[in-house]
Amino acid sequence: MKSLLRMVLCAALIMSASAWVMSWRASDAGAAACYSIYAEAESMGSRYRHLVYVENHCDAWLQCTVWTDVNPQPPVMLTVGPGMTEKRETNPDSEVGSPRAFGACRDQ
């Protein structure tokens, strides 16, 4: 009887832990899927100005950190409202005309 009770308690513990892990992963995936980050280079003669954009498709405000492969440090912070697109300059004077954007956002 004790072994049956242990088995039931262990199964309940495993199921509750699995449900928690699955819900945590789903919420992270949902947040990452509702915004996009991309870069643009504005031509200034023979030089370029780098801009990074964040499009927020989430229902919440996002706090984001963005950078480019050309200028990874320091990262630039920006806040983006629901349904909004914000941009920030990451490099005012570069020779590179095609930067790649990187970043991460979280609910504010």
Helices and strands as residue ranges (DSSP letters): H 2-33, E 35-44, E 47-56, E 62-68, E 76-80, E 85-94, E 101-107
